[in-house]
Amino acid sequence: MRVSEAAAAFTVHLSQVRRLSPATVRAYRSDLADLAASTQDAALVEVDLEALREWLWRATQRGDARSTLARRTAAVRSFFAWATESALVPADPALRLVAPKRGRTLPAVASADAMRVLLDEARDAALDGDPLRLRDSAILELLYGSGMRVSELCGLAVDDIDLDRGTARVLGKGGKERVVPFGAPARDAVASYLRRARPVLVARTDRPGPGLFRGSRGGALGPRAVYELVARVLAPVIGAETVGPHALRHSAATHLLDGGADLRAVQEILGHASLGTTQIYTHVSAERLTATYRLAHPRA
């Protein structure tokens, strides 16, 4: 069996048996397609540790980020563990493949004042009743107000929103469901979108579906459209060339901790499996505190 054939079977296993998220399956499929190209789609049993190390080295030479290299290593280790269990190879060549250590990269975060201005501008732009502007205002408010992931936002159905309680039921990584709160500005923006914009957008398609947020033609809104929206309005605020919806999630988490929120409460809101993942935001807050101290304290 060739690498590409085994990779195709493995991604089906990831999707149907392990039930990983579509985004994770796509990432693993891409990584293994790159491995197949690197090995000229060799027979699976011919791929040894040296071939895997050369594959990672080529990715390093290409300039791939350490986080990408770490994911690629995880993908190929999982792939060959499955192949060994399935008796496709006699021994696992990836057992001694070592992932490069991830650098601690602090996330891009907008200030609370900058977010207030950005969201107010989006709200004011929607005063003319344009359905797409109403939708965009609701998206920005909900992403920042709840800290949810873009995949979670795009997966929301109308029934997942409880405006009376100010909560949203989201399906996170690994199919784990959780309920996240959001504030009055997000509640008002979503209510306005549901009342004044969504019916207009839904009327533009013959297959509306239950999804909360709709595209310009009435179909389900995809992550790419949300990325484009956030990049357009947030990049000038943060000053980064590439910025996406995750920056709103980072900003929400940091501002919660800056406001005195408990770390475990933030972990629950964000849906992190590990508290260590949430703790990176304490470093963001600490850096801001240190910067303020150095600017303000006479003995700094």
C-alpha positions as CSV (number, residue, x, y, z in Angstrom):
1,M,0.0,0.0,0.0
2,R,1.3,3.5,-1.0
3,V,1.5,6.4,1.5
4,S,-1.3,8.2,-0.2
5,E,-3.6,5.2,-0.1
6,A,-2.9,4.6,3.6
7,A,-3.4,8.3,4.3
8,A,-6.8,8.3,2.7
9,A,-7.9,5.3,4.9
10,F,-6.4,7.0,7.9
11,T,-8.4,10.2,7.4
12,V,-11.6,8.3,7.1
13,H,-10.7,6.6,10.4
14,L,-10.1,10.0,12.0
15,S,-13.4,11.3,10.8
16,Q,-15.7,8.3,11.3
17,V,-14.1,6.4,14.2
18,R,-12.2,9.0,16.2
19,R,-14.7,11.7,15.2
20,L,-12.1,14.5,15.1
21,S,-13.2,17.9,14.0
22,P,-13.3,18.6,10.2
23,A,-10.5,21.2,10.7
24,T,-8.2,18.7,12.3
25,V,-8.9,16.1,9.7
26,R,-8.2,18.6,6.9
27,A,-4.9,19.6,8.6
28,Y,-3.8,15.9,9.0
29,R,-4.8,15.2,5.4
30,S,-2.7,18.1,4.2
31,D,0.3,17.0,6.3
32,L,0.1,13.4,5.0
33,A,-0.3,14.6,1.4
34,D,2.9,16.5,1.8
35,L,4.6,13.4,3.2
36,A,3.4,11.4,0.2
37,A,4.9,14.0,-2.1
38,S,8.2,14.1,-0.2
39,T,8.6,10.3,-0.4
40,Q,7.4,10.2,-4.0
41,D,4.4,8.2,-2.7
42,A,6.6,5.3,-1.8
43,A,5.3,2.0,-0.4
44,L,4.3,2.6,3.2
45,V,6.7,-0.1,4.5
46,E,9.6,1.6,2.8
47,V,9.2,4.9,4.8
48,D,11.7,4.8,7.6
49,L,12.8,7.2,10.4
50,E,15.3,8.9,8.1
51,A,12.7,9.6,5.5
52,L,10.5,11.2,8.2
53,R,13.3,13.3,9.5
54,E,14.2,14.5,6.0
55,W,10.5,15.4,5.5
56,L,10.5,17.5,8.6
57,W,13.9,19.0,7.6
58,R,12.5,20.1,4.3
59,A,9.6,21.8,6.1
60,T,12.1,23.6,8.3
61,Q,14.0,24.8,5.3
62,R,10.7,26.0,3.8
63,G,10.3,28.2,6.8
64,D,7.4,26.4,8.5
65,A,6.6,27.7,12.0
66,R,7.5,25.5,14.9
67,S,3.8,25.1,15.8
68,T,3.3,23.7,12.2
69,L,6.2,21.3,12.5
70,A,4.9,20.1,15.9
71,R,1.5,19.4,14.3
72,R,3.1,17.6,11.4
73,T,5.1,15.5,13.8
74,A,1.9,14.7,15.7
75,A,0.1,13.8,12.5
76,V,2.7,11.4,11.2
77,R,3.2,9.8,14.6
78,S,-0.6,9.2,14.9
79,F,-0.7,7.9,11.3
80,F,2.1,5.3,11.8
81,A,0.7,4.2,15.2
82,W,-2.6,3.5,13.4
83,A,-0.8,1.8,10.5
84,T,1.1,-0.4,12.9
85,E,-2.1,-1.4,14.8
86,S,-3.7,-2.1,11.4
87,A,-0.8,-4.4,10.4
88,L,0.1,-2.2,7.4
89,V,3.7,-1.9,8.6
90,P,5.7,-4.4,10.7
91,A,7.1,-1.7,13.0
92,D,6.4,2.0,13.8
93,P,9.1,4.2,12.2
94,A,7.8,7.3,13.9
95,L,8.3,6.2,17.4
96,R,11.6,8.0,17.8
97,L,10.5,11.1,15.7
98,V,10.9,14.1,18.0
99,A,8.8,17.2,17.5
100,P,10.6,20.5,17.7
101,K,9.8,22.4,20.9
102,R,7.2,25.1,20.5
103,G,8.2,28.6,21.2
104,R,5.9,30.6,23.5
105,T,4.4,33.1,21.2
106,L,2.2,35.6,23.0
107,P,-1.1,36.1,21.1
108,A,-2.0,39.4,19.4
109,V,-4.3,41.3,21.7
110,A,-6.2,44.6,21.1
111,S,-6.7,46.9,24.1
112,A,-10.1,47.2,25.7
113,D,-10.4,50.8,24.5
114,A,-9.5,49.9,21.0
115,M,-12.1,47.1,21.1
116,R,-14.7,49.5,22.4
117,V,-14.1,51.9,19.5
118,L,-14.1,49.1,16.9
119,L,-17.4,47.6,18.1
120,D,-19.0,51.0,18.4
121,E,-18.0,51.8,14.8
122,A,-19.5,48.5,13.6
123,R,-22.7,49.2,15.5
124,D,-23.0,52.7,14.1
125,A,-22.3,51.5,10.6
126,A,-25.3,49.1,11.0
127,L,-27.7,51.9,11.9
128,D,-28.7,52.3,8.3
129,G,-30.3,48.8,8.5
130,D,-28.1,47.1,5.9
131,P,-28.4,43.4,6.6
132,L,-24.7,42.6,6.1
133,R,-23.6,45.4,8.4
134,L,-26.1,44.2,11.0
135,R,-24.7,40.7,10.7
136,D,-21.1,41.9,10.9
137,S,-21.8,43.9,14.0
138,A,-23.5,40.8,15.6
139,I,-20.5,38.6,14.7
140,L,-17.9,40.9,16.1
141,E,-19.8,41.4,19.3
142,L,-20.4,37.7,19.8
143,L,-16.9,36.7,19.0
144,Y,-15.4,39.2,21.5
145,G,-18.3,38.9,24.0
146,S,-18.1,35.2,24.3
147,G,-14.5,34.3,23.3
148,M,-15.8,31.4,21.1
149,R,-13.8,30.0,18.2
150,V,-14.7,30.9,14.6
151,S,-15.7,27.3,13.9
152,E,-18.0,27.4,16.9
153,L,-19.6,30.6,15.7
154,C,-20.2,29.3,12.2
155,G,-21.7,26.1,13.7
156,L,-24.3,28.0,15.7
157,A,-28.0,27.4,14.9
158,V,-30.7,29.9,15.8
159,D,-31.9,27.7,18.6
160,D,-28.4,27.7,20.2
161,I,-28.8,31.3,21.2
162,D,-30.7,32.2,24.4
163,L,-31.2,35.9,24.3
164,D,-33.1,36.0,27.6
165,R,-30.2,34.4,29.5
166,G,-27.4,35.8,27.3
167,T,-25.9,32.4,26.5
168,A,-24.9,30.4,23.5
169,R,-24.6,26.6,23.2
170,V,-21.5,25.8,21.2
171,L,-19.9,22.6,19.9
172,G,-16.2,22.8,20.6
173,K,-13.2,20.7,19.8
174,G,-13.7,16.9,20.1
175,G,-17.4,17.4,19.8
176,K,-17.6,18.8,23.4
177,E,-20.6,21.0,24.0
178,R,-20.5,23.9,26.4
179,V,-22.6,27.0,27.2
180,V,-20.9,30.4,27.0
181,P,-22.2,33.7,28.3
182,F,-22.2,37.0,26.4
183,G,-23.1,40.5,27.5
184,A,-25.8,43.0,26.7
185,P,-24.1,44.6,23.7
186,A,-23.8,41.2,22.0
187,R,-27.3,40.3,23.0
188,D,-28.7,43.5,21.4
189,A,-26.6,43.1,18.3
190,V,-27.7,39.5,17.8
191,A,-31.4,40.4,18.5
192,S,-31.3,43.2,16.0
193,Y,-29.7,40.8,13.4
194,L,-32.3,38.2,14.0
195,R,-35.1,40.7,13.7
196,R,-34.0,42.9,10.9
197,A,-31.3,41.1,8.9
198,R,-31.5,37.3,8.9
199,P,-35.0,37.1,7.4
200,V,-33.7,39.3,4.5
201,L,-30.7,37.1,3.9
202,V,-32.6,33.8,4.2
203,A,-35.1,35.0,1.6
204,R,-32.3,35.1,-0.9
205,T,-31.9,31.3,-1.0
206,D,-34.1,28.3,-1.5
207,R,-32.2,26.3,1.2
208,P,-31.9,28.5,4.2
209,G,-31.0,25.9,6.9
210,P,-31.0,26.5,10.7
211,G,-27.6,28.2,10.8
212,L,-27.6,31.5,12.7
213,F,-25.3,33.5,10.5
214,R,-25.9,33.7,6.7
215,G,-23.9,34.8,3.8
216,S,-24.8,37.5,1.3
217,R,-26.7,35.0,-0.8
218,G,-28.5,33.5,2.2
219,G,-26.4,30.4,2.5
220,A,-24.5,29.2,5.6
221,L,-21.7,31.6,6.5
222,G,-18.2,29.9,6.4
223,P,-15.1,30.6,8.4
224,R,-13.3,32.3,5.5
225,A,-15.9,35.1,5.4
226,V,-15.5,35.6,9.1
227,Y,-11.7,35.8,8.7
228,E,-12.0,38.4,6.0
229,L,-14.4,40.5,8.2
230,V,-12.2,40.4,11.2
231,A,-9.0,41.0,9.3
232,R,-10.5,44.0,7.7
233,V,-11.5,45.7,10.9
234,L,-9.0,44.4,13.4
235,A,-5.7,44.5,11.6
236,P,-5.4,48.3,11.8
237,V,-6.2,48.2,15.5
238,I,-3.6,45.5,16.4
239,G,-1.1,46.7,13.8
240,A,-0.4,43.2,12.5
241,E,-0.4,42.2,8.8
242,T,-2.3,38.9,9.4
243,V,-4.9,38.7,12.1
244,G,-8.1,36.7,12.4
245,P,-11.0,35.8,14.6
246,H,-8.7,34.2,17.1
247,A,-7.4,37.6,18.0
248,L,-10.8,38.5,19.3
249,R,-10.8,35.3,21.4
250,H,-7.3,36.2,22.7
251,S,-8.5,39.7,23.5
252,A,-11.6,38.5,25.3
253,A,-9.5,36.1,27.5
254,T,-6.9,38.7,28.3
255,H,-9.5,41.4,29.2
256,L,-11.4,38.9,31.4
257,L,-8.2,38.2,33.4
258,D,-7.3,41.8,33.5
259,G,-10.8,42.4,35.0
260,G,-10.2,39.9,37.8
261,A,-11.8,36.8,36.4
262,D,-10.8,33.4,37.8
263,L,-8.4,31.4,35.6
264,R,-10.5,28.3,35.8
265,A,-13.7,30.3,34.9
266,V,-11.9,31.6,31.8
267,Q,-10.8,28.0,31.0
268,E,-14.4,26.9,31.1
269,I,-15.6,29.9,28.9
270,L,-12.9,29.2,26.3
271,G,-13.4,25.4,26.3
272,H,-9.7,24.7,26.9
273,A,-9.1,21.0,27.9
274,S,-6.0,22.0,29.8
275,L,-5.5,24.9,32.2
276,G,-2.0,25.3,30.8
277,T,-3.4,26.5,27.5
278,T,-5.4,29.2,29.3
279,Q,-2.3,30.3,31.4
280,I,-0.7,31.9,28.4
281,Y,-3.1,34.8,28.9
282,T,-1.7,35.4,32.3
283,H,1.6,36.1,30.6
284,V,-0.1,38.6,28.3
285,S,-1.6,40.4,31.4
286,A,1.7,40.3,33.2
287,E,3.6,41.8,30.3
288,R,1.1,44.7,30.2
289,L,1.4,45.2,33.9
290,T,5.2,45.2,33.7
291,A,5.1,47.7,30.8
292,T,2.8,50.0,32.7
293,Y,5.0,49.8,35.8
294,R,8.1,50.7,33.8
295,L,6.4,53.7,32.3
296,A,4.8,55.0,35.5
297,H,6.9,54.0,38.5
298,P,9.8,56.4,39.4
299,R,12.0,53.5,40.6
300,A,11.3,51.3,37.6
